[in-house]
């Protein structure tokens, strides 16, 4: 792993940088766009949970198995969401991309595609991973479609994989991209991002 304390990933529309405790107010503002903390199919921090959310992410960061990022829109300088590398397994050179959420106004734009592109590029080309996986709620059709759209392959459903804050036993869908697939996935993502640049209203 590289020195993640200085890790920043920059694209044409967004920048990803490592989460800091001082980001709490901006993250709450981002999540308030759509009141995302009320969603049943994912966990997004709200005013009452932001402290635990950040402390948990930074604890994993200090232990070396998580790298949490804020997503910053370059046109405004505002934080519009968060994502992270987690379940980092150096020995087996694998990790998961997850805990991703975006302000409602940033959804169905290029932000998610570019964030995934930057993360995947860093994972495969800098961290030299051989496998990147994604996991989402079986009920989260939007997330499942978005993961397939970036080029991941569905592997199966993990039953009762976790218990949600409301007590629901969640079945999770597992996807992955492996190192031999990355060149084709990379090309496809770059083509999608190029189309977004030429047609700003396009959904990718």
MDTraj code that builds the backbone (N, CA, C; nanometers):
import mdtraj as md
import numpy as np

residues = "UNK UNK UNK UNK UNK UNK UNK UNK UNK UNK UNK UNK UNK UNK UNK UNK UNK UNK UNK UNK UNK UNK UNK UNK UNK UNK UNK UNK UNK UNK UNK UNK UNK UNK UNK UNK UNK UNK UNK UNK UNK UNK UNK UNK UNK UNK UNK UNK UNK UNK UNK UNK UNK UNK UNK UNK UNK UNK UNK UNK UNK UNK UNK UNK UNK UNK UNK UNK UNK UNK UNK UNK UNK UNK UNK UNK UNK UNK UNK UNK UNK UNK UNK UNK UNK UNK UNK UNK UNK UNK UNK UNK UNK UNK UNK UNK UNK UNK UNK UNK UNK UNK UNK UNK UNK UNK UNK UNK UNK UNK UNK UNK UNK UNK UNK UNK UNK UNK UNK UNK UNK UNK UNK UNK UNK UNK UNK UNK UNK UNK UNK UNK UNK UNK UNK UNK UNK UNK UNK UNK UNK UNK UNK UNK UNK UNK UNK UNK UNK UNK UNK UNK UNK UNK UNK UNK UNK UNK UNK UNK UNK UNK UNK UNK UNK UNK UNK UNK UNK UNK UNK UNK UNK UNK UNK UNK UNK UNK UNK UNK UNK UNK UNK UNK UNK UNK UNK UNK UNK UNK UNK UNK UNK UNK UNK UNK UNK UNK UNK UNK UNK UNK UNK UNK".split()
xyz = np.array([
    [0.0838, -0.1195, 0.0000],
    [0.0000, 0.0000, 0.0000],
    [0.0877, 0.1250, 0.0000],
    [0.0377, 0.2309, -0.0654],
    [0.1141, 0.3542, -0.0650],
    [0.0835, 0.4345, 0.0604],
    [0.1436, 0.5509, 0.0701],
    [0.1212, 0.6353, 0.1869],
    [-0.0139, 0.7031, 0.1732],
    [-0.1164, 0.6412, 0.2287],
    [-0.2532, 0.6884, 0.2112],
    [-0.2790, 0.8214, 0.2801],
    [-0.1911, 0.8616, 0.3726],
    [-0.2151, 0.9875, 0.4419],
    [-0.2143, 1.1047, 0.3448],
    [-0.1493, 1.0901, 0.2288],
    [-0.1460, 1.1989, 0.1310],
    [-0.2264, 1.1651, 0.0059],
    [-0.3064, 1.0586, 0.0153],
    [-0.3731, 1.0077, -0.1038],
    [-0.4866, 1.0985, -0.1484],
    [-0.4766, 1.1472, -0.2706],
    [-0.5825, 1.2237, -0.3354],
    [-0.5944, 1.1738, -0.4783],
    [-0.7165, 1.1466, -0.5208],
    [-0.7422, 1.0991, -0.6563],
    [-0.8259, 1.2043, -0.7272],
    [-0.7758, 1.2563, -0.8375],
    [-0.8434, 1.3660, -0.9061],
    [-0.8854, 1.3269, -1.0465],
    [-1.0065, 1.3699, -1.0841],
    [-1.0582, 1.3495, -1.2175],
    [-1.0979, 1.4810, -1.2805],
    [-1.1853, 1.4754, -1.3796],
    [-1.2292, 1.5960, -1.4485],
    [-1.3400, 1.6694, -1.3748],
    [-1.4215, 1.5956, -1.2977],
    [-1.5348, 1.6582, -1.2292],
    [-1.5292, 1.6463, -1.0779],
    [-1.4491, 1.5535, -1.0269],
    [-1.4440, 1.5325, -0.8817],
    [-1.3013, 1.5097, -0.8340],
    [-1.2857, 1.5214, -0.7033],
    [-1.1607, 1.4860, -0.6364],
    [-1.1974, 1.4013, -0.5149],
    [-1.1232, 1.2952, -0.4930],
    [-1.1393, 1.2125, -0.3745],
    [-1.0212, 1.2365, -0.2824],
    [-1.0481, 1.2676, -0.1588],
    [-0.9400, 1.2794, -0.0610],
    [-0.9810, 1.2089, 0.0665],
    [-0.8823, 1.1744, 0.1469],
    [-0.9088, 1.0975, 0.2681],
    [-0.9950, 1.1782, 0.3654],
    [-1.0932, 1.1117, 0.4219],
    [-1.1855, 1.1710, 0.5182],
    [-1.1113, 1.2258, 0.6399],
    [-1.1580, 1.3409, 0.6901],
    [-1.1019, 1.4025, 0.8100],
    [-1.2145, 1.4311, 0.9093],
    [-1.1853, 1.4369, 1.0393],
    [-1.2902, 1.4677, 1.1376],
    [-1.3620, 1.5999, 1.1098],
    [-1.2891, 1.6973, 1.0561],
    [-1.3483, 1.8286, 1.0299],
    [-1.4512, 1.8268, 0.9172],
    [-1.4629, 1.7147, 0.8463],
    [-1.5581, 1.7049, 0.7357],
    [-1.7011, 1.6808, 0.7830],
    [-1.7222, 1.6625, 0.9117],
    [-1.8550, 1.6262, 0.9629],
    [-1.9664, 1.7207, 0.9167],
    [-1.9540, 1.8530, 0.9342],
    [-2.0644, 1.9408, 0.8915],
    [-2.0932, 1.9324, 0.7420],
    [-1.9882, 1.9241, 0.6601],
    [-2.0075, 1.9176, 0.5154],
    [-2.0725, 1.7857, 0.4748],
    [-2.0401, 1.6770, 0.5431],
    [-2.1032, 1.5486, 0.5137],
    [-2.2511, 1.5503, 0.5505],
    [-2.2846, 1.6124, 0.6619],
    [-2.4256, 1.6238, 0.6998],
    [-2.5011, 1.7068, 0.5964],
    [-2.4409, 1.8173, 0.5511],
    [-2.5042, 1.8994, 0.4476],
    [-2.5262, 1.8186, 0.3200],
    [-2.4261, 1.7371, 0.2828],
    [-2.4387, 1.6562, 0.1614],
    [-2.5503, 1.5534, 0.1759],
    [-2.5584, 1.4903, 0.2910],
    [-2.6614, 1.3890, 0.3135],
    [-2.8001, 1.4505, 0.3282],
    [-2.8065, 1.5782, 0.3687],
    [-2.9354, 1.6464, 0.3820],
    [-3.0010, 1.6691, 0.2467],
    [-2.9215, 1.6698, 0.1407],
    [-2.9729, 1.6823, 0.0039],
    [-3.0386, 1.5504, -0.0341],
    [-3.1671, 1.5389, 0.0009],
    [-3.2406, 1.4143, -0.0200],
    [-3.2693, 1.3406, 0.1100],
    [-3.2238, 1.3953, 0.2232],
    [-3.2401, 1.3304, 0.3537],
    [-3.2057, 1.1813, 0.3438],
    [-3.0830, 1.1569, 0.2992],
    [-3.0403, 1.0206, 0.2678],
    [-3.0346, 0.9292, 0.3889],
    [-3.0284, 0.9862, 0.5070],
    [-3.0209, 0.9023, 0.6275],
    [-3.1524, 0.8255, 0.6507],
    [-3.2585, 0.8599, 0.5767],
    [-3.3859, 0.7885, 0.5898],
    [-3.3957, 0.6661, 0.4983],
    [-3.2963, 0.6441, 0.4119],
    [-3.3009, 0.5306, 0.3208],
    [-3.2898, 0.3987, 0.3976],
    [-3.3678, 0.2986, 0.3568],
    [-3.3651, 0.1683, 0.4235],
    [-3.2590, 0.0762, 0.3656],
    [-3.2147, 0.1028, 0.2417],
    [-3.1285, 0.0063, 0.1732],
    [-2.9801, 0.0402, 0.1827],
    [-2.9458, 0.1449, 0.2536],
    [-2.8052, 0.1788, 0.2735],
    [-2.7925, 0.2589, 0.4023],
    [-2.6721, 0.2759, 0.4497],
    [-2.6494, 0.3491, 0.5746],
    [-2.5750, 0.4777, 0.5425],
    [-2.6426, 0.5905, 0.5632],
    [-2.5862, 0.7228, 0.5368],
    [-2.5915, 0.8019, 0.6672],
    [-2.4842, 0.8734, 0.7028],
    [-2.4832, 0.9430, 0.8314],
    [-2.5795, 1.0610, 0.8353],
    [-2.6392, 1.0802, 0.9517],
    [-2.7231, 1.1962, 0.9786],
    [-2.6677, 1.2727, 1.0973],
    [-2.7366, 1.3767, 1.1394],
    [-2.6866, 1.4579, 1.2518],
    [-2.6572, 1.3776, 1.3783],
    [-2.7356, 1.2731, 1.4037],
    [-2.7172, 1.1964, 1.5280],
    [-2.6152, 1.0835, 1.5147],
    [-2.5741, 1.0524, 1.3924],
    [-2.4847, 0.9374, 1.3723],
    [-2.3512, 0.9741, 1.3086],
    [-2.3316, 1.1009, 1.2739],
    [-2.2104, 1.1397, 1.2017],
    [-2.0844, 1.1144, 1.2840],
    [-2.0911, 1.1337, 1.4139],
    [-1.9729, 1.1127, 1.4979],
    [-1.9269, 0.9678, 1.4943],
    [-2.0213, 0.8750, 1.5107],
    [-1.9877, 0.7332, 1.5078],
    [-1.9410, 0.6913, 1.3684],
    [-2.0037, 0.7483, 1.2657],
    [-1.9684, 0.7174, 1.1269],
    [-1.8219, 0.7523, 1.0996],
    [-1.7818, 0.8722, 1.1397],
    [-1.6446, 0.9166, 1.1143],
    [-1.5452, 0.8400, 1.2017],
    [-1.5780, 0.8206, 1.3277],
    [-1.4833, 0.7521, 1.4174],
    [-1.4623, 0.6080, 1.3726],
    [-1.5675, 0.5416, 1.3261],
    [-1.5541, 0.4040, 1.2780],
    [-1.4670, 0.3981, 1.1531],
    [-1.4904, 0.4931, 1.0601],
    [-1.4110, 0.4963, 0.9366],
    [-1.2636, 0.5218, 0.9666],
    [-1.2359, 0.6164, 1.0571],
    [-1.0970, 0.6510, 1.0865],
    [-1.0281, 0.5443, 1.1701],
    [-1.1038, 0.4714, 1.2498],
    [-1.0457, 0.3590, 1.3233],
    [-0.9997, 0.2509, 1.2250],
    [-1.0826, 0.2216, 1.1259],
    [-1.0427, 0.1255, 1.0240],
    [-0.9236, 0.1736, 0.9439],
    [-0.9176, 0.3040, 0.9221],
    [-0.8052, 0.3648, 0.8500],
    [-0.6756, 0.3471, 0.9286],
    [-0.6816, 0.3733, 1.0585],
    [-0.5634, 0.3583, 1.1433],
    [-0.5192, 0.2123, 1.1512],
    [-0.6137, 0.1200, 1.1448],
    [-0.5814, -0.0232, 1.1525],
    [-0.5346, -0.0788, 1.0186],
    [-0.5504, -0.0004, 0.9111],
    [-0.4952, -0.0385, 0.7824],
    [-0.5850, -0.1183, 0.6898],
    [-0.7136, -0.1347, 0.7261],
    [-0.8014, -0.2120, 0.6384],
    [-0.9115, -0.1275, 0.5746],
    [-0.9055, 0.0035, 0.5944],
    [-1.0034, 0.0953, 0.5359],
    [-0.9314, 0.2213, 0.4901],
    [-0.9712, 0.2738, 0.3731],
    [-0.9301, 0.4083, 0.3325],
    [-1.0577, 0.4827, 0.2950],
    [-1.1078, 0.5693, 0.3848],
    [-1.2333, 0.6403, 0.3577],
    [-1.2071, 0.7724, 0.2849],
    [-1.2923, 0.8036, 0.1879],
    [-1.2779, 0.9260, 0.1096],
    [-1.4030, 1.0124, 0.1185],
    [-1.3841, 1.1419, 0.1056],
    [-1.4948, 1.2319, 0.0725],
    [-1.4867, 1.2582, -0.0773],
    [-1.6034, 1.2827, -0.1381],
    [-1.6124, 1.3124, -0.2810],
    [-1.6413, 1.4605, -0.2958],
    [-1.5507, 1.5313, -0.3617],
    [-1.5612, 1.6767, -0.3745],
    [-1.5882, 1.7135, -0.5196],
    [-1.6945, 1.7893, -0.5443],
    [-1.7248, 1.8375, -0.6792],
    [-1.6315, 1.9537, -0.7110],
    [-1.5593, 1.9424, -0.8214],
    [-1.4610, 2.0451, -0.8547],
    [-1.5259, 2.1778, -0.8929],
    [-1.6463, 2.1738, -0.9488],
    [-1.7082, 2.2989, -0.9926],
    [-1.7577, 2.3846, -0.8770],
    [-1.7766, 2.3244, -0.7600],
    [-1.8261, 2.4004, -0.6446],
    [-1.7339, 2.3940, -0.5239],
    [-1.6459, 2.2933, -0.5205],
    [-1.5608, 2.2731, -0.4041],
    [-1.6338, 2.2097, -0.2871],
    [-1.7579, 2.1684, -0.3084],
    [-1.8395, 2.1127, -0.2009],
    [-1.8286, 1.9607, -0.1956],
    [-1.8385, 1.9069, -0.0754],
    [-1.8470, 1.7630, -0.0578],
    [-1.9864, 1.7173, -0.0993],
    [-1.9920, 1.6163, -0.1872],
    [-2.1215, 1.5678, -0.2373],
    [-2.1444, 1.4208, -0.2023],
    [-2.0563, 1.3631, -0.1212],
    [-2.0757, 1.2250, -0.0820],
    [-1.9491, 1.1642, -0.0253],
    [-1.9520, 1.0325, -0.0131],
    [-1.8391, 0.9611, 0.0448],
    [-1.8307, 0.8216, -0.0156],
    [-1.7128, 0.7638, -0.0126],
    [-1.6898, 0.6273, -0.0587],
    [-1.5643, 0.5764, 0.0107],
    [-1.5334, 0.4500, -0.0047],
    [-1.4115, 0.4011, 0.0607],
    [-1.3629, 0.2685, 0.0020],
    [-1.2329, 0.2470, 0.0194],
    [-1.1761, 0.1127, 0.0101],
    [-1.1941, 0.0515, 0.1489],
    [-1.2383, -0.0729, 0.1537],
    [-1.2429, -0.1405, 0.2833],
    [-1.2238, -0.2899, 0.2625],
    [-1.2192, -0.3640, 0.3708],
    [-1.1830, -0.5059, 0.3656],
    [-1.0519, -0.5234, 0.2881],
    [-0.9585, -0.4307, 0.3096],
    [-0.8296, -0.4372, 0.2405],
    [-0.7510, -0.5564, 0.2950],
    [-0.7145, -0.6455, 0.2043],
    [-0.6416, -0.7678, 0.2388],
    [-0.5108, -0.7660, 0.1594],
    [-0.4046, -0.7183, 0.2216],
    [-0.2764, -0.7048, 0.1529],
    [-0.2201, -0.8395, 0.1091],
    [-0.2354, -0.9396, 0.1930],
    [-0.1779, -1.0700, 0.1623],
    [-0.2361, -1.1318, 0.0363],
    [-0.3664, -1.1146, 0.0188],
    [-0.4331, -1.1715, -0.0977],
    [-0.4596, -1.0674, -0.2065],
    [-0.4102, -0.9459, -0.1839],
    [-0.4199, -0.8364, -0.2812],
    [-0.5632, -0.8184, -0.3316],
    [-0.6528, -0.8001, -0.2369],
    [-0.7927, -0.7776, -0.2719],
    [-0.8525, -0.6744, -0.1762],
    [-0.9621, -0.6154, -0.2195],
    [-1.0312, -0.5167, -0.1370],
    [-1.1732, -0.5010, -0.1883],
    [-1.2511, -0.4239, -0.1138],
    [-1.3882, -0.3923, -0.1557],
    [-1.4020, -0.2414, -0.1682],
    [-1.4792, -0.1977, -0.2666],
    [-1.5208, -0.0580, -0.2781],
    [-1.6643, -0.0515, -0.2305],
    [-1.6907, 0.0339, -0.1334],
    [-1.8262, 0.0389, -0.0800],
    [-1.8500, 0.1606, 0.0069],
    [-1.9588, 0.1537, 0.0853],
    [-2.0020, 0.2661, 0.1692],
    [-2.0162, 0.3926, 0.0837],
    [-2.0599, 0.3756, -0.0404],
    [-2.0703, 0.4884, -0.1324],
    [-2.2094, 0.5492, -0.1267],
    [-2.2154, 0.6800, -0.1093],
    [-2.3428, 0.7510, -0.1181],
    [-2.3175, 0.8899, -0.1755],
    [-2.4191, 0.9432, -0.2424],
    [-2.4090, 1.0733, -0.3079],
    [-2.5306, 1.1581, -0.2755],
    [-2.5105, 1.2876, -0.2618],
    [-2.6222, 1.3805, -0.2498],
    [-2.7213, 1.3548, -0.3627],
    [-2.8476, 1.3778, -0.3361],
    [-2.9489, 1.3508, -0.4381],
    [-2.9207, 1.4250, -0.5682],
    [-2.8728, 1.5480, -0.5587],
    [-2.8467, 1.6273, -0.6795],
    [-2.7260, 1.5767, -0.7579],
    [-2.6410, 1.4943, -0.6967],
    [-2.5236, 1.4394, -0.7655],
    [-2.5505, 1.3018, -0.8235],
    [-2.6667, 1.2449, -0.7911],
    [-2.7013, 1.1138, -0.8438],
    [-2.7420, 1.1244, -0.9903],
    [-2.7223, 1.0155, -1.0644],
    [-2.7561, 1.0101, -1.2068],
    [-2.6783, 1.1156, -1.2868],
    [-2.5559, 1.1409, -1.2411],
    [-2.4623, 1.2279, -1.3122],
    [-2.3334, 1.1479, -1.3319],
    [-2.2280, 1.2153, -1.3759],
    [-2.0993, 1.1480, -1.3979],
    [-2.0246, 1.1193, -1.2681],
    [-2.0716, 1.1707, -1.1550],
    [-1.9946, 1.1621, -1.0312],
    [-1.9656, 1.0177, -0.9915],
    [-2.0679, 0.9327, -0.9879],
    [-2.0447, 0.7943, -0.9449],
    [-1.9517, 0.7209, -1.0406],
    [-1.9720, 0.7408, -1.1715],
    [-1.8872, 0.6730, -1.2693],
    [-1.7419, 0.7154, -1.2544],
    [-1.7183, 0.8458, -1.2380],
    [-1.5803, 0.8915, -1.2267],
    [-1.5184, 0.8478, -1.0941],
    [-1.5980, 0.8467, -0.9876],
    [-1.5457, 0.8003, -0.8586],
    [-1.5023, 0.6541, -0.8684],
    [-1.5862, 0.5701, -0.9292],
    [-1.5509, 0.4294, -0.9429],
    [-1.4284, 0.4133, -1.0332],
    [-1.4209, 0.4922, -1.1391],
    [-1.3053, 0.4858, -1.2294],
    [-1.1764, 0.5192, -1.1543],
    [-1.1780, 0.6269, -1.0773],
    [-1.0580, 0.6681, -1.0039],
    [-1.0166, 0.5624, -0.9014],
    [-1.1154, 0.5073, -0.8307],
    [-1.0858, 0.4058, -0.7298],
    [-1.0331, 0.2776, -0.7926],
    [-1.0976, 0.2329, -0.8989],
    [-1.0535, 0.1100, -0.9648],
    [-0.9150, 0.1255, -1.0257],
    [-0.8908, 0.2401, -1.0879],
    [-0.7597, 0.2648, -1.1484],
    [-0.6505, 0.2603, -1.0424],
    [-0.6763, 0.3225, -0.9279],
    [-0.5774, 0.3225, -0.8198],
    [-0.5603, 0.1813, -0.7639],
    [-0.6716, 0.1095, -0.7468],
    [-0.6635, -0.0253, -0.6897],
    [-0.5828, -0.1190, -0.7793],
    [-0.6134, -0.1214, -0.9080],
    [-0.5475, -0.2166, -0.9976],
    [-0.4087, -0.1718, -1.0422],
    [-0.3897, -0.0425, -1.0627],
    [-0.2646, 0.0032, -1.1227],
    [-0.1615, 0.0526, -1.0214],
    [-0.2051, 0.0933, -0.9032],
    [-0.1110, 0.1401, -0.8005],
    [-0.0995, 0.0377, -0.6870],
    [-0.2130, -0.0051, -0.6350],
    [-0.2119, -0.1010, -0.5254],
    [-0.1901, -0.2441, -0.5738],
    [-0.2018, -0.2650, -0.7053],
    [-0.1766, -0.3960, -0.7662],
    [-0.2683, -0.5048, -0.7105],
    [-0.3940, -0.4708, -0.6896],
    [-0.4897, -0.5710, -0.6446],
    [-0.5221, -0.6679, -0.7584],
    [-0.5656, -0.7862, -0.7219],
    [-0.6076, -0.8843, -0.8216],
    [-0.7593, -0.9013, -0.8227],
    [-0.8246, -0.8431, -0.7218],
    [-0.9705, -0.8546, -0.7121],
    [-1.0264, -0.7335, -0.6390],
    [-1.1304, -0.6734, -0.6964],
    [-1.2063, -0.5682, -0.6295],
    [-1.3517, -0.6138, -0.6262],
    [-1.4104, -0.6138, -0.5085],
    [-1.5490, -0.6579, -0.4992],
    [-1.6398, -0.5441, -0.4539],
    [-1.7702, -0.5643, -0.4799],
    [-1.8745, -0.4701, -0.4419],
    [-1.9873, -0.5508, -0.3793],
    [-2.0518, -0.4946, -0.2790],
    [-2.1638, -0.5605, -0.2140],
    [-2.2757, -0.4595, -0.1944],
    [-2.3979, -0.4986, -0.2294],
    [-2.5096, -0.4070, -0.2097],
    [-2.6322, -0.4841, -0.1634],
    [-2.7287, -0.4113, -0.1106],
    [-2.8530, -0.4708, -0.0625],
    [-2.9290, -0.5348, -0.1786],
    [-2.9810, -0.6532, -0.1556],
    [-3.0608, -0.7215, -0.2577],
    [-3.1779, -0.6339, -0.3026],
    [-3.2290, -0.5497, -0.2128],
    [-3.3446, -0.4656, -0.2448],
    [-3.3068, -0.3369, -0.3171],
    [-3.1776, -0.3066, -0.3247],
    [-3.1327, -0.1792, -0.3822],
    [-3.1116, -0.1942, -0.5335],
    [-3.2204, -0.1867, -0.6067],
    [-3.2139, -0.2077, -0.7514],
    [-3.1270, -0.1023, -0.8200],
    [-3.1323, 0.0222, -0.7746],
    [-3.0518, 0.1283, -0.8361],
    [-2.9033, 0.0997, -0.8210],
    [-2.8629, 0.0574, -0.7019],
    [-2.7222, 0.0280, -0.6778],
    [-2.6777, -0.0935, -0.7585],
    [-2.7618, -0.1956, -0.7649],
    [-2.7266, -0.3157, -0.8411],
    [-2.7054, -0.2821, -0.9883],
    [-2.7948, -0.2000, -1.0433],
    [-2.7825, -0.1610, -1.1838],
    [-2.6572, -0.0787, -1.2071],
    [-2.6245, 0.0107, -1.1125],
    [-2.5065, 0.0960, -1.1274],
    [-2.3780, 0.0142, -1.1240],
    [-2.3729, -0.0869, -1.0385],
    [-2.2527, -0.1707, -1.0299],
    [-2.2343, -0.2516, -1.1581],
    [-2.3432, -0.3062, -1.2104],
    [-2.3339, -0.3779, -1.3382],
    [-2.2912, -0.2846, -1.4506],
    [-2.3377, -0.1595, -1.4446],
    [-2.3089, -0.0636, -1.5507],
    [-2.1604, -0.0294, -1.5571],
    [-2.0901, -0.0373, -1.4457],
    [-1.9462, -0.0057, -1.4509],
    [-1.8642, -0.1249, -1.5002],
    [-1.9272, -0.2422, -1.5116],
    [-1.8565, -0.3563, -1.5682],
    [-1.8288, -0.4703, -1.4727],
    [-1.8802, -0.4618, -1.3488],
    [-1.8598, -0.5715, -1.2538],
    [-1.9496, -0.6895, -1.2893],
    [-1.9101, -0.8075, -1.2460],
    [-1.9877, -0.9287, -1.2696],
    [-2.0528, -0.9739, -1.1393],
    [-2.1814, -1.0077, -1.1472],
    [-2.2517, -1.0559, -1.0291],
    [-2.2078, -1.1982, -0.9978],
    [-2.1757, -1.2232, -0.8715],
    [-2.1301, -1.3556, -0.8291],
    [-2.2374, -1.4346, -0.7560],
    [-2.3260, -1.3653, -0.6859],
    [-2.4294, -1.4381, -0.6134],
    [-2.4875, -1.3551, -0.5012],
    [-2.5765, -1.4175, -0.4256],
    [-2.6434, -1.3506, -0.3138],
    [-2.5984, -1.4157, -0.1837],
    [-2.5533, -1.3311, -0.0917],
    [-2.5110, -1.3767, 0.0409],
    [-2.6286, -1.3540, 0.1356],
    [-2.6880, -1.4607, 0.1844],
    [-2.8096, -1.4506, 0.2649],
    [-2.7787, -1.4037, 0.4069],
    [-2.8648, -1.3142, 0.4560],
    [-2.8512, -1.2597, 0.5918],
    [-2.7083, -1.2142, 0.6175],
    [-2.6549, -1.1394, 0.5227],
    [-2.5143, -1.0979, 0.5290],
    [-2.4889, -0.9949, 0.6389],
    [-2.5906, -0.9133, 0.6685],
    [-2.5759, -0.8169, 0.7777],
    [-2.7127, -0.7761, 0.8304],
    [-2.7137, -0.7171, 0.9480],
    [-2.8377, -0.6675, 1.0076],
    [-2.8378, -0.5161, 0.9959],
    [-2.9420, -0.4618, 0.9365],
    [-2.9534, -0.3186, 0.9137],
    [-2.9955, -0.2467, 1.0419],
    [-2.9781, -0.1140, 1.0470],
    [-3.0125, -0.0388, 1.1685],
    [-3.1561, -0.0595, 1.2153],
    [-3.2483, -0.0877, 1.1217],
    [-3.3874, -0.1092, 1.1611],
    [-3.4156, -0.2535, 1.2016],
    [-3.3111, -0.3376, 1.2054],
    [-3.3262, -0.4757, 1.2472],
    [-3.3497, -0.5747, 1.1336],
    [-3.3649, -0.5259, 1.0109],
    [-3.3886, -0.6162, 0.8985],
    [-3.2652, -0.6999, 0.8694],
    [-3.2852, -0.8309, 0.8478],
    [-3.1768, -0.9199, 0.8074],
    [-3.1573, -0.9048, 0.6571],
    [-3.0474, -0.8438, 0.6189],
    [-3.0255, -0.8082, 0.4794],
    [-2.9577, -0.9190, 0.4009],
    [-3.0163, -0.9517, 0.2856],
    [-2.9467, -1.0333, 0.1874],
    [-2.8671, -0.9391, 0.0986],
    [-2.7420, -0.9723, 0.0712],
    [-2.6548, -0.8849, -0.0064],
    [-2.6147, -0.9520, -0.1376],
    [-2.6012, -0.8698, -0.2413],
    [-2.5575, -0.9180, -0.3715],
    [-2.4094, -0.8846, -0.3872],
    [-2.3298, -0.9836, -0.4249],
    [-2.1850, -0.9675, -0.4372],
    [-2.1463, -0.9610, -0.5854],
    [-2.0627, -0.8627, -0.6174],
    [-2.0099, -0.8424, -0.7517],
    [-1.8579, -0.8335, -0.7432],
    [-1.7896, -0.8512, -0.8568],
    [-1.6450, -0.8326, -0.8559],
    [-1.5922, -0.7974, -0.9937],
    [-1.4722, -0.7401, -0.9921],
    [-1.3895, -0.7199, -1.1113],
    [-1.2530, -0.7770, -1.0755],
    [-1.1951, -0.8589, -1.1648],
    [-1.0621, -0.9122, -1.1383],
    [-0.9610, -0.8475, -1.2321],
    [-0.8336, -0.8677, -1.2015],
    [-0.7275, -0.7940, -1.2702],
    [-0.7276, -0.8152, -1.4210],
    [-0.7597, -0.9368, -1.4676],
    [-0.7583, -0.9621, -1.6119],
    [-0.8732, -0.8921, -1.6833],
    [-0.9763, -0.8530, -1.6090],
    [-1.0912, -0.7832, -1.6677],
    [-1.0729, -0.6319, -1.6684],
    [-0.9792, -0.5826, -1.5871],
    [-0.9648, -0.4389, -1.5708],
    [-0.9387, -0.3642, -1.7014],
    [-0.8522, -0.4099, -1.7932],
    [-0.8301, -0.3320, -1.9159],
    [-0.9590, -0.3031, -1.9931],
    [-1.0471, -0.4011, -2.0059],
    [-1.1727, -0.3802, -2.0779],
    [-1.2675, -0.2906, -1.9987],
    [-1.2720, -0.3097, -1.8673],
    [-1.3564, -0.2243, -1.7833],
    [-1.3072, -0.0802, -1.7894],
    [-1.1759, -0.0619, -1.7838],
    [-1.1171, 0.0719, -1.7901],
    [-1.1550, 0.1414, -1.9204],
    [-1.1408, 0.0715, -2.0312],
    [-1.1742, 0.1296, -2.1615],
    [-1.3207, 0.1707, -2.1674],
    [-1.4078, 0.0849, -2.1183],
    [-1.5507, 0.1144, -2.1189],
    [-1.5830, 0.2372, -2.0328],
    [-1.5232, 0.2452, -1.9143],
    [-1.5477, 0.3598, -1.8262],
    [-1.4957, 0.4884, -1.8892],
    [-1.3798, 0.4825, -1.9516],
    [-1.3254, 0.6025, -2.0161],
    [-1.4156, 0.6480, -2.1305],
    [-1.4739, 0.5536, -2.2030],
    [-1.5673, 0.5896, -2.3103],
    [-1.6941, 0.6523, -2.2535],
    [-1.7436, 0.5989, -2.1434],
    [-1.8622, 0.6557, -2.0787],
    [-1.8346, 0.7984, -2.0321],
    [-1.7188, 0.8194, -1.9702],
    [-1.6845, 0.9524, -1.9208],
    [-1.6647, 1.0504, -2.0354],
    [-1.6096, 1.0050, -2.1463],
    [-1.5924, 1.0913, -2.2629],
    [-1.7282, 1.1325, -2.3190],
    [-1.8250, 1.0392, -2.3218],
    [-1.9595, 1.0730, -2.3694],
    [-2.0244, 1.1738, -2.2774],
    [-1.9985, 1.1606, -2.1472],
    [-2.0563, 1.2548, -2.0509],
    [-2.0012, 1.3942, -2.0742],
    [-1.8741, 1.4040, -2.1109],
    [-1.8131, 1.5349, -2.1365],
    [-1.8740, 1.6000, -2.2599],
    [-1.9014, 1.5208, -2.3626],
    [-1.9571, 1.5753, -2.4867],
    [-2.1075, 1.5960, -2.4802],
    [-2.1752, 1.5253, -2.3870],
    [-2.3197, 1.5380, -2.3702],
    [-2.3517, 1.5466, -2.2219],
    [-2.3387, 1.6676, -2.1616],
    [-2.3482, 1.6830, -2.0163],
    [-2.4753, 1.6284, -1.9536],
    [-2.5828, 1.6133, -2.0302],
    [-2.7062, 1.5640, -1.9707],
    [-2.7156, 1.4142, -1.9656],
    [-2.6172, 1.3451, -2.0219],
    [-2.6256, 1.1996, -2.0306],
    [-2.6138, 1.1339, -1.8954],
    [-2.6882, 1.0246, -1.8778],
    [-2.6790, 0.9456, -1.7549],
    [-2.5856, 0.8289, -1.7799],
    [-2.4783, 0.8198, -1.7019],
    [-2.3852, 0.7101, -1.7175],
    [-2.3640, 0.6396, -1.5846],
])
top = md.Topology()
chain = top.add_chain()
for i, resn in enumerate(residues, 1):
    res = top.add_residue(resn, chain, resSeq=i)
    for name in ("N", "CA", "C"):
        top.add_atom(name, md.element.get_by_symbol(name[0]), res)
traj = md.Trajectory(xyz[None], top)
